[in-house]
Amino acid sequence: MKLSKEMVTAARKRLLQMHYESGVGHIGGNLSCLDAMLLTLHEYVDANDRFILSKGHSAGALYIALWSLGRLSDELLTTFHNENTLLGGHPPPSGIKDILSATGSLGHGLSLAAGTALSLKLKGQSGKVFCITSDGEWQEGSTWEAIIFASHHRLNNLTILVDHNNLQGFGSTDDVASMSPLAEKIAGFDLDIQCVNGHDFKAIRTILDTPTEKCRLVILETIKGHGVSFMENRMEWHYLPLKEDQYYQAIQELDAA
């Protein structure tokens, strides 16, 4: 399904509504990866493919992307973060067909994706695997073990999308445990490494439409809180819920964009 500007705006607004009504934070990192997630799920993941969200605290963006595809209902979105809900703060281990496994906050989704990609190859199946990680996850040893595995097995059916918004829970990624420039740190592996504006749909399509014989890793240069002026590049929106006046201001800004 071709993604339109109207669909993207509707998804951003529904994300804010869901978080506002539930009183839940983690909005900034949801907005930084939502564009790439929408594009990937709408245009590149078909029935034979797999999608794994490794940066689990952006589960809200995943729920909204599935909602935009008609796979989750408005009624279910109203249960986000409530008691006995399927839509927890991190992707659930079961109950939603399009979510293969729980991925916690971060650190092990890429291992799951690499193992899934290899299993498809061993079975002779044509499906592809897409995995979104945060940039902070590249401070995790398990992520490097997974990339060693993916490179060694030349998993050209695996695409890794890194939401590189430069902020994490306790500050900037450079201040907490710098891996900059990330592309240079990863360059020693036998991968197809690309860097692109993570909010430029045309540029992302150009990369994903190009065939490769290697595992592909795309560093998405993104903005935390993208599209909402008072959230953009502000670490506190890793945590904060929206107040009423902030919610309505954010909706107005998205409508005017």
C-alpha positions, 0 to 999 in steps of 0.5 A: 500500500503506497503511503501518502502524506495524509496517512502519515499525518493521521498516524502522527495525530493518532499516536499523540492521541493514544499517548495523551489519553493514556497519560504515557510518555516515550513520545519523542522516540516514537515520533523519530521512528514512526516515518520509517516504520510506516514506510516499511510496513506499508510498502516493503513488508508483505505476507512472507516477510517479518518485522521486528521492533528492537527499540521496544519502548517505541511500541506505540509507533508500532501499534499506530503503524498496524492501526494505519494498515487496518490491523488494530482497531481504534477500540483496541488503541484506547486500551494502550498501557491499561490493565490486561491490555494487549498493547503494553509499553513494550511489544507483547510476547503473544496476542498480536499476529504481526508482532513475533515476540516481546522485545523489552526496552532494547538490546535483543531484537536484532539477534531475533531478527538475524536468527529469523533471517537465517532460518528463512534461508535454511528453509529456502523461503523467500521472505525478508526481515526488517528490524528497527533498532535505536542508536542507544542499542549500539552500546549493547554487546548483544547488538554487536554479536548479532551484527557479527552473526548477520555479516558472517552469514551474509544475510541479504534478506535482513534490513536493519534500520537504525533510528539515529536521533542522538538522544537516549534516556540519560542524555545524548548518545555522545555524552552517555557512551559515544559511538560516533560516528556510528557508520564508521564503527560498523564499517569494518563488517561486510555489510551494505551500509547506508546513511539517509535522512530518516524523515525523507520518504523518497530517499529511504525508498531509493535505498530499499528499492536497490538490490543488495547481496549483503545484509543492509544497515540503514542509519536513519538520521532522525529528530526525536519528537519530529514534527512537534516544535517543543519536543524536537531534540529534547531529551525530556520527551523520552519520558514526559506525557502530554499535558492538555495544552501541549496535546492541542498545540501538537495537533495544531502543528501537525495539521498546519504542516 
